[in-house]
Amino acid sequence: MHPYAEGSKQGATLLARNAIANPRKVLLDLIEAHPNYSKARLFERFRHLVEDDDDLRMEVEWYFFNNCYGKAMQVKRNGNGCHKSRIEEAANAIVRQIVVLDLMMPNGKKMRDCTGPEMRRFGTRFTAIADAVGRKKVGDVLDDEKARKILKMPA
């Protein structure tokens, strides 16, 4: 078993940096010793070094496992690996770009050009807009910010 396996909260990067057989140092030494090698050629040299050294192989395996384990636990906690707050913020950023009064309504008019009675016909979502403007046109009574507040959309 790896010495850090039980109870470790250290990230894989810190573990690799502090490892006795340090795969990161091995790679950096290879790059320095062979600056003209391609990435593929460096990888082949690295693989051979790892294959020949049990301690180094253990560190590489632990580094890989620790990274994958951390991601797997994140996916388990969040459902799909994405932070819900980031998804919501991205959606809100898109919604904020919409000019609500320019939305095309089911009757073919922009919201700003619809009257209260027309808005009421579009369903319960627009009842509050209809109540706010009465018989007047939405654009004559509300600006975009007020319409967003009534519709409970991000400003």
ChimeraX attribute file (.defattr): number of C-alpha atoms within 10 A of each C-alpha:
attribute: neighborCount
match mode: 1-to-1
recipient: residues
	/A:1	7
	/A:2	10
	/A:3	8
	/A:4	13
	/A:5	11
	/A:6	8
	/A:7	6
	/A:8	10
	/A:9	11
	/A:10	11
	/A:11	12
	/A:12	19
	/A:13	13
	/A:14	10
	/A:15	18
	/A:16	18
	/A:17	13
	/A:18	11
	/A:19	19
	/A:20	11
	/A:21	19
	/A:22	17
	/A:23	22
	/A:24	16
	/A:25	13
	/A:26	15
	/A:27	16
	/A:28	11
	/A:29	12
	/A:30	16
	/A:31	16
	/A:32	11
	/A:33	10
	/A:34	12
	/A:35	10
	/A:36	10
	/A:37	14
	/A:38	11
	/A:39	9
	/A:40	9
	/A:41	12
	/A:42	16
	/A:43	14
	/A:44	12
	/A:45	13
	/A:46	16
	/A:47	12
	/A:48	10
	/A:49	16
	/A:50	19
	/A:51	11
	/A:52	10
	/A:53	11
	/A:54	12
	/A:55	17
	/A:56	19
	/A:57	18
	/A:58	16
	/A:59	22
	/A:60	20
	/A:61	12
	/A:62	20
	/A:63	20
	/A:64	12
	/A:65	13
	/A:66	21
	/A:67	13
	/A:68	13
	/A:69	12
	/A:70	14
	/A:71	13
	/A:72	14
	/A:73	12
	/A:74	15
	/A:75	14
	/A:76	11
	/A:77	12
	/A:78	12
	/A:79	11
	/A:80	11
	/A:81	13
	/A:82	12
	/A:83	13
	/A:84	12
	/A:85	9
	/A:86	10
	/A:87	11
	/A:88	11
	/A:89	12
	/A:90	12
	/A:91	12
	/A:92	14
	/A:93	13
	/A:94	11
	/A:95	14
	/A:96	14
	/A:97	10
	/A:98	13
	/A:99	14
	/A:100	20
	/A:101	20
	/A:102	14
	/A:103	13
	/A:104	14
	/A:105	16
	/A:106	12
	/A:107	12
	/A:108	10
	/A:109	13
	/A:110	16
	/A:111	24
	/A:112	21
	/A:113	18
	/A:114	24
	/A:115	19
	/A:116	22
	/A:117	17
	/A:118	21
	/A:119	26
	/A:120	18
	/A:121	13
	/A:122	14
	/A:123	9
	/A:124	11
	/A:125	12
	/A:126	17
	/A:127	18
	/A:128	16
	/A:129	25
	/A:130	23
	/A:131	13
	/A:132	16
	/A:133	19
	/A:134	16
	/A:135	14
	/A:136	15
	/A:137	19
	/A:138	25
	/A:139	18
	/A:140	12
	/A:141	14
	/A:142	17
	/A:143	14
	/A:144	17
	/A:145	15
	/A:146	16
	/A:147	24
	/A:148	19
	/A:149	12
	/A:150	16
	/A:151	15
	/A:152	9
	/A:153	14
	/A:154	15
	/A:155	15
